[in-house]
């Protein structure tokens, strides 16, 4: 499972690099993985300081540059 989370974190990174700041719902729709796996991977990226989460509800997500 840790490997899948890491791979999905890479998918999120590449998606954000290509699309810039997106909403959580757009990110989930844009990555062909289960929602729970995307959320776990996003949490990992946030904990490591690689992404910025803003707002409430449908969060805005971007890469930290």
C-alpha positions as CSV (number, residue, x, y, z in Angstrom):
1,X,0.0,0.0,0.0
2,X,2.8,2.4,0.8
3,X,4.2,1.9,-2.7
4,X,0.8,2.7,-4.2
5,X,0.6,5.9,-2.1
6,X,4.0,6.9,-3.3
7,X,3.2,6.3,-7.0
8,X,0.0,8.2,-6.7
9,X,1.8,11.1,-4.9
10,X,4.0,11.2,-8.1
11,X,0.9,11.3,-10.3
12,X,-0.4,14.2,-8.2
13,X,2.9,16.0,-8.5
14,X,2.9,15.7,-12.3
15,X,-0.7,16.7,-12.6
16,X,-0.2,19.8,-10.5
17,X,3.0,20.6,-12.5
18,X,1.0,20.5,-15.7
19,X,-2.2,22.1,-14.6
20,X,-1.1,24.6,-11.9
21,X,-3.5,25.3,-9.0
22,X,-6.6,23.1,-9.1
23,X,-9.5,22.3,-6.8
24,X,-9.6,19.0,-5.0
25,X,-12.6,17.8,-7.0
26,X,-10.7,18.6,-10.3
27,X,-7.6,16.7,-9.0
28,X,-9.7,13.7,-8.1
29,X,-11.4,13.7,-11.5
30,X,-8.1,14.2,-13.3
31,X,-6.3,11.2,-11.7
32,X,-7.5,7.7,-12.5
33,X,-7.1,6.3,-9.0
34,X,-9.5,5.7,-6.1
35,X,-10.4,8.9,-4.1
36,X,-9.1,7.5,-0.8
37,X,-5.7,6.7,-2.3
38,X,-5.5,10.2,-3.8
39,X,-6.4,11.7,-0.4
40,X,-3.7,9.6,1.4
41,X,-1.1,10.6,-1.2
42,X,-2.1,14.3,-1.0
43,X,-1.7,14.1,2.8
44,X,1.7,12.6,2.4
45,X,2.7,15.5,0.0
46,X,1.2,18.1,2.4
47,X,3.0,16.6,5.4
48,X,6.3,16.7,3.5
49,X,5.7,20.4,2.5
50,X,5.4,19.7,-1.2
51,X,1.9,21.1,-1.8
52,X,-0.1,24.0,-0.5
53,X,-3.8,23.5,0.5
54,X,-6.0,26.6,0.7
55,X,-9.6,27.3,1.5
56,X,-12.3,25.1,2.9
57,X,-14.6,22.5,1.3
58,X,-13.3,22.1,-2.3
59,X,-9.7,23.0,-1.4
60,X,-7.3,24.7,-3.8
61,X,-4.1,22.7,-4.2
62,X,-0.8,23.8,-5.7
63,X,2.8,22.8,-5.7
64,X,5.1,24.6,-3.3
65,X,7.8,26.2,-5.5
